[in-house]
Amino acid sequence: MADYLKQAGLAGRGLVIGYDTRFASEDFAAAVAEVIAGNGIKAYLCTKATPTPIISFGVLAQQAGGAVIITASHNPAIWNGFKYKDEHGSSAPDEVTAQIEKFIARTLQNGKVSRLPLPEASAQGLVADINLTPVYLNQVAKLIDLEKLRRAGLKVVVDSMYGAGAGYLKMILEGGAIELTEINGERNPLFPGIQPEPIAVNLAKLSSTVKKQKADVGLATDGDADRMGIVDEKGTFLTQLQVFALLALYVLEVRGQRGPIVKTITSTSMLYRLGEIFDVPVHETGVGFKYVAPLMRAEDALIGGEESGGYGFRGHVSERDGVLACLFFLDLMVKTGKTPSELLDYLYGKVGPHYYQRADVKFPAGERRNIMVRLQENPPQSIEGVKVARVDRADGFRFILADNTWLLIRFSGTEPVLRIYAESDSPARVARLLAFGQELAGVK
């Protein structure tokens, strides 16, 4: 990482280093700071577990050369990871990670790692403690009327999923008429009973708490708080595609803003209909914010998002921000006076009903090639009597039907899992499409 910063001419700007609530994340982050300092580069080391979007914004606030975040985000408890954010605070593009990988190979070969113990590095001014929360809160206050939110009197349940976002929504919203309950807000690296990904299967406790307390909405953030999930007032999970469309409707209709929308291939086709209604372009790209962020900057996009529940907004850092997305969703409720289920009905009144689901199927690593061959050699001409109008192989196998229903089969980029996605006009049809996708791939 240090070698890359030097080559890219970014070493003089320093590096922000943060971490999440996983086991020994702070120790990993301290080791990163020691090596960065050992290479003569200033390290800004977070003083506590910090959400990824706050660290990403911190890159801009510090005008740093980038950030390293020790986190495995939504993955199981046994995992941890090394995330790099570039000088824009965004996920590093492929060409950057390829350069870093070359330096890794070279370092492994020569075995030379410069490292300066933390006390010495601090004494020499090469490591400085940093708390990015105040600058982030100041930024959020510019983007949304927090006082109006606090006065709204909503009853909200927040599930922090034992992650780095614990306490943030409560801190931002407390002090007014809002009644906020936080669950899973303590640090527990085992993530007991859940995987910290804000999807329906992991949010049973949030759903039951919302129903028990008769709350207006349930909000969830993932392990590093760059993704979010919504449970409506009935305890029903809103899919990430529904939430993306609602947030797009919020910025276009409620806030009255205009600008392009950036979506990944796994995101909802409702965005195309909203683009038509509000006369804004919709751009599509590959899965991952490393593709979304550059396109957002190039097009000055109003909003960008992906199927995983990560959404970014113009006027902020071009990166996913689960905390800000939660606040915007609350503002949508306040400004319209509608519950989440009423908002969904309102959306469907504009774009028609759209239902979505994803199936994740684990497979033996040796089967990957066989699955690929089956999909390549047996593309369907029609599905349930509806013609396959287009096959897109940019990232997996996406079958777009004549009625705009779609089915996508692709490999996960981080684990031995086949992901099968479908969006259509009824939950029953979505279920049949997912079953068809598994049959087509030869997995169960």
C-alpha positions in Angstrom: 0.0 0.0 0.0 2.8 2.4 0.9 4.6 1.6 -2.3 1.5 2.3 -4.3 0.9 5.6 -2.6 4.5 6.6 -3.5 4.2 5.5 -7.1 0.8 7.3 -7.5 2.2 10.6 -6.1 -0.2 10.4 -3.1 2.2 9.7 -0.3 2.5 13.4 0.7 -1.2 13.5 1.4 -1.2 10.8 4.0 -3.5 7.9 4.6 -6.6 7.6 6.8 -6.8 4.2 8.6 -10.0 2.9 10.2 -11.5 -0.3 11.4 -14.8 -2.0 12.4 -16.0 -4.0 15.4 -14.6 -7.4 14.3 -12.1 -9.4 16.4 -8.7 -7.7 16.5 -9.6 -5.1 13.8 -8.0 -2.4 15.8 -4.7 -4.4 16.0 -4.7 -4.9 12.3 -5.3 -1.2 11.8 -2.4 -0.4 14.2 -0.1 -2.7 12.2 -1.1 -0.9 9.0 -0.3 2.5 10.6 3.1 1.2 11.7 4.0 0.1 8.2 2.7 3.2 6.6 4.7 5.3 9.1 7.7 3.1 8.6 7.6 4.2 4.9 7.6 7.8 5.9 3.9 8.4 5.1 1.6 10.2 7.6 -1.1 7.9 9.0 -4.3 9.3 10.4 -5.5 6.4 12.7 -9.1 6.4 13.9 -9.5 6.3 17.7 -12.5 4.0 17.6 -14.4 1.6 15.4 -15.8 3.9 12.7 -18.4 3.3 9.9 -16.8 3.0 6.4 -18.8 6.0 4.9 -17.4 8.2 7.7 -13.9 7.1 6.9 -14.6 7.6 3.1 -15.8 11.2 3.8 -12.8 11.6 6.0 -10.5 11.2 3.0 -12.1 14.3 1.5 -12.1 16.2 4.8 -8.4 15.5 5.3 -7.5 15.7 1.6 -5.7 12.4 2.1 -4.3 10.1 -0.5 -6.8 7.5 0.4 -7.9 5.2 3.3 -7.5 1.7 4.5 -10.4 0.2 6.4 -10.0 -3.1 8.3 -13.4 -4.7 7.8 -15.2 -7.7 6.3 -18.4 -5.6 5.9 -21.4 -8.0 5.7 -19.4 -11.3 5.7 -19.5 -14.0 8.4 -17.8 -13.4 11.8 -14.7 -15.5 11.0 -13.7 -13.1 8.1 -11.8 -9.8 8.1 -10.5 -7.7 5.3 -8.4 -4.9 4.0 -10.4 -2.3 2.1 -8.7 0.5 0.2 -10.5 3.8 -0.7 -8.9 6.0 -3.2 -8.3 9.8 -3.0 -12.0 10.3 -3.8 -13.0 8.3 -0.8 -14.4 5.7 -3.2 -13.9 2.0 -3.7 -10.6 1.5 -5.6 -11.1 0.6 -9.3 -9.6 -2.6 -10.7 -6.5 -0.9 -12.2 -5.6 0.4 -8.7 -6.0 -2.9 -6.9 -4.0 -4.5 -9.7 -1.1 -2.2 -9.0 -1.3 -2.9 -5.3 -1.3 -6.6 -6.0 1.9 -6.2 -8.0 3.5 -4.5 -5.0 2.3 -7.3 -2.7 4.0 -9.9 -5.0 7.2 -7.9 -5.1 7.3 -7.4 -1.3 6.6 -11.1 -0.7 9.5 -11.9 -3.0 12.1 -9.6 -1.4 10.7 -10.0 2.2 11.4 -6.3 3.1 8.8 -4.6 5.2 9.6 -1.3 6.8 7.7 -0.9 10.1 8.0 1.7 12.9 6.5 0.9 16.3 3.4 2.9 17.1 4.9 4.9 20.1 7.9 6.0 18.0 5.8 6.7 15.0 3.5 8.9 17.1 6.4 10.7 18.7 7.8 11.5 15.3 4.5 12.8 14.1 4.0 10.1 11.5 0.9 8.7 13.2 -1.9 11.0 14.4 -5.1 9.9 16.2 -8.2 11.1 14.4 -11.9 11.2 15.2 -13.9 11.8 12.0 -17.3 11.8 13.6 -17.6 15.7 14.1 -16.7 16.5 10.4 -19.2 13.8 9.2 -22.0 15.1 11.4 -21.3 18.6 10.1 -21.6 17.3 6.6 -24.9 15.4 7.2 -26.4 18.6 8.8 -25.8 20.3 5.4 -27.6 17.6 3.5 -30.7 17.2 5.6 -32.8 19.2 8.1 -32.0 17.2 11.2 -34.0 19.4 13.5 -37.2 18.7 11.5 -36.5 15.0 11.7 -35.9 15.1 15.4 -39.3 17.0 15.9 -41.2 14.5 13.7 -42.2 12.2 16.5 -41.5 9.0 14.7 -41.1 5.8 16.6 -38.0 4.1 15.1 -36.1 0.9 15.8 -32.5 0.7 14.7 -30.6 -2.6 14.3 -26.8 -1.9 14.2 -26.1 -5.6 13.7 -23.2 -5.4 16.3 -21.3 -3.3 13.6 -19.4 -0.1 13.4 -22.6 1.9 12.9 -23.7 1.3 16.5 -24.9 4.5 18.2 -24.6 6.8 15.2 -28.3 7.1 14.2 -29.2 7.4 17.9 -26.6 10.1 18.4 -27.7 12.1 15.3 -31.4 11.9 16.0 -31.7 12.1 19.8 -32.8 15.2 21.6 -36.2 15.8 20.0 -39.6 14.1 19.8 -38.3 11.0 18.0 -38.5 7.8 19.9 -35.6 5.6 19.0 -34.7 2.1 20.2 -31.4 0.5 19.2 -30.9 -3.3 19.2 -27.6 -5.2 18.6 -25.8 -2.0 19.4 -23.0 -3.5 21.5 -19.7 -4.8 20.2 -19.8 -8.6 19.7 -17.3 -10.0 17.1 -19.3 -13.3 17.0 -22.4 -11.5 15.6 -24.5 -14.0 17.6 -27.5 -15.4 15.7 -26.9 -13.3 12.6 -24.6 -12.5 9.7 -24.2 -8.7 9.6 -25.9 -8.3 6.2 -29.1 -6.2 6.3 -31.4 -8.7 4.5 -34.6 -10.3 5.6 -33.1 -13.6 6.9 -30.9 -11.6 9.3 -33.5 -9.1 10.5 -36.0 -11.3 12.3 -35.3 -9.6 15.6 -35.7 -6.1 14.0 -39.0 -7.2 12.5 -40.4 -8.6 15.7 -39.2 -5.5 17.7 -41.0 -3.2 15.2 -44.2 -5.1 15.6 -43.9 -5.4 19.3 -43.3 -1.7 19.8 -45.7 -0.7 17.1 -42.9 1.4 15.6 -43.2 3.4 12.4 -40.1 1.8 10.7 -37.1 -0.4 11.4 -33.7 0.6 10.1 -30.6 -1.6 9.8 -27.0 -1.0 8.9 -24.5 -3.7 8.0 -21.1 -4.6 9.7 -19.4 -1.4 8.5 -22.5 0.7 8.0 -22.1 1.4 4.3 -25.3 -0.6 3.5 -28.8 -0.3 4.9 -32.0 -2.3 5.2 -35.6 -1.3 5.9 -38.4 -3.0 7.7 -41.9 -1.4 7.3 -44.4 -0.7 10.1 -45.8 -4.2 9.7 -42.5 -5.9 10.2 -42.1 -6.7 6.5 -38.7 -6.3 4.9 -38.5 -4.0 1.9 -36.2 -5.4 -0.7 -33.1 -3.4 -1.6 -34.6 -2.8 -5.1 -37.7 -1.3 -3.6 -35.6 0.9 -1.3 -33.4 2.1 -4.2 -36.5 3.1 -6.2 -38.0 4.9 -3.2 -34.8 6.8 -2.5 -34.6 7.8 -6.2 -38.3 9.0 -6.0 -37.3 10.9 -2.9 -34.5 12.9 -4.5 -36.4 13.4 -7.7 -39.9 14.2 -6.5 -39.7 15.2 -2.8 -36.4 17.1 -3.0 -37.1 18.3 -6.6 -33.6 17.6 -7.8 -32.6 16.4 -11.3 -29.6 14.4 -12.5 -28.7 11.0 -13.9 -29.2 7.8 -12.0 -26.5 5.1 -11.9 -27.5 1.5 -11.3 -25.8 -1.9 -11.4 -27.1 -4.7 -13.6 -28.6 -6.3 -10.5 -30.6 -3.2 -9.6 -34.3 -2.6 -10.3 -35.8 -1.8 -13.7 -38.2 0.6 -11.8 -35.4 3.1 -12.2 -35.8 3.2 -15.9 -39.5 4.0 -15.5 -38.7 6.8 -13.0 -36.1 8.1 -15.5 -38.8 8.3 -18.1 -41.3 10.0 -15.7 -38.8 12.6 -14.5 -36.9 12.9 -17.7 -33.5 12.0 -16.3 -31.0 9.5 -17.9 -30.3 6.1 -16.3 -26.8 4.6 -16.6 -26.1 0.9 -16.0 -22.8 -0.6 -14.9 -21.2 -3.7 -13.4 -21.8 -5.0 -9.8 -19.9 -3.1 -7.2 -19.4 0.5 -6.2 -15.9 0.5 -7.8 -17.9 0.8 -11.0 -20.7 2.9 -9.7 -18.6 5.7 -8.1 -16.5 6.7 -11.2 -19.7 6.8 -13.3 -21.4 8.9 -10.6 -18.5 11.4 -10.8 -18.3 11.4 -14.6 -22.1 12.0 -15.0 -22.6 14.2 -11.9 -25.2 11.6 -10.9 -28.0 12.4 -8.5 -28.0 9.0 -6.9 -26.1 5.7 -7.5 -26.9 2.3 -6.0 -26.6 -1.4 -6.1 -28.6 -4.5 -5.1 -26.7 -5.1 -1.9 -28.4 -2.1 -0.2 -25.6 0.5 -0.8 -26.6 3.9 -2.1 -24.6 7.1 -2.7 -25.8 10.6 -3.3 -24.6 13.8 -5.1 -23.1 16.5 -2.9 -21.5 13.9 -0.7 -18.7 11.4 -1.1 -19.2 9.1 -4.1 -19.5 6.0 -2.0 -22.2 3.9 -0.2 -23.5 5.5 3.0 -25.9 3.4 5.0 -26.2 6.1 7.7 -27.2 8.9 5.4 -29.5 6.6 3.4 -31.4 5.8 6.6 -31.7 9.5 7.4 -33.0 10.2 3.8 -35.6 7.4 4.1 -36.8 8.9 7.4 -37.0 12.3 5.7 -39.0 10.7 2.9 -41.5 9.4 5.5 -41.7 12.8 7.2 -42.0 14.9 4.1 -44.8 12.7 2.6 -46.5 11.7 5.8 -46.6 8.1 4.6 -45.6 4.9 6.2 -43.1 2.6 4.4 -45.9 0.3 3.1 -47.9 3.4 1.9 -44.7 4.7 0.2 -44.4 1.4 -1.6 -48.0 1.6 -2.8 -47.4 5.1 -4.0 -44.3 4.0 -5.9 -46.2 1.1 -7.5 -48.9 3.6 -8.5 -46.3 5.3 -10.6 -44.1 2.4 -12.0 -46.3 -0.7 -11.6 -45.7 -3.6 -9.2 -42.2 -5.0 -9.1 -41.1 -7.8 -6.9 -37.6 -9.1 -6.4 -35.7 -11.9 -4.7 -32.2 -13.4 -4.7 -31.1 -16.9 -4.0 -27.5 -17.7 -2.9 -26.4 -21.2 -3.5 -23.1 -22.6 -2.2 -21.2 -25.0 -4.5 -18.0 -26.9 -4.4 -15.1 -24.8 -5.8 -14.4 -27.5 -8.4 -17.9 -27.2 -9.9 -17.4 -23.6 -11.1 -16.3 -24.5 -14.6 -19.1 -27.1 -15.0 -21.7 -24.5 -14.0 -20.2 -22.0 -16.5 -20.3 -24.6 -19.3 -24.0 -25.5 -18.6 -25.0 -21.8 -18.7 -23.0 -21.1 -21.9 -24.3 -24.1 -23.8 -28.0 -24.0 -22.8 -29.3 -20.4 -22.9 -33.1 -20.5 -22.9 -35.0 -19.0 -25.8 -38.1 -18.4 -23.6 -39.0 -18.7 -20.0 -42.6 -19.7 -19.1 -43.7 -18.9 -22.6 -42.2 -15.4 -22.6 -39.5 -14.7 -25.2 -36.0 -13.9 -24.0 -35.5 -10.6 -25.7 -31.9 -10.1 -24.8 -29.0 -12.0 -23.1 -26.4 -9.9 -21.4 -23.1 -11.6 -20.4 -21.3 -8.5 -19.1 -21.3 -9.9 -15.5 -22.7 -13.4 -15.4 -25.8 -14.4 -17.5 -28.7 -12.0 -17.5 -31.9 -13.0 -19.4 -34.1 -10.0 -20.1 -37.6 -11.1 -21.2 -40.0 -9.3 -23.6 -42.1 -8.1 -20.6 -39.0 -6.5 -18.9 -38.9 -9.4 -16.3 -35.3 -10.4 -15.8 -33.2 -13.3 -14.4 -29.5 -13.0 -13.6 -27.1 -15.8 -12.7 -23.6 -14.8 -11.6 -20.8 -15.9 -9.3 -20.1 -14.0 -6.1 -16.9 -12.0 -6.3 -16.0 -12.8 -2.7 -17.1 -16.4 -1.8 -17.9 -19.7 -3.5 -21.6 -18.8 -4.0 -23.8 -18.7 -7.1 -26.1 -15.7 -6.9 -29.4 -16.0 -8.7 -31.6 -12.8 -9.0 -35.0 -12.2 -10.4 -37.4 -9.3 -10.7 -41.0 -9.6 -12.0 -44.6 -8.5 -11.5 -45.5 -11.0 -8.8 -43.8 -12.8 -5.9 -44.9 -16.2 -7.2 -43.3 -15.6 -10.6 -40.1 -14.5 -9.0 -40.0 -17.7 -7.0 -40.5 -19.8 -10.2 -37.7 -17.8 -11.9 -35.3 -18.5 -9.1 -36.1 -22.2 -9.3 -35.6 -22.1 -13.1 -32.2 -20.4 -12.6 -31.0 -23.1 -10.2 -32.2 -25.8 -12.6 -30.4 -24.1 -15.5 -27.2 -23.8 -13.6 -27.5 -27.3 -12.2 -27.2 -26.3 -8.6 -29.5 -26.8 -5.6 
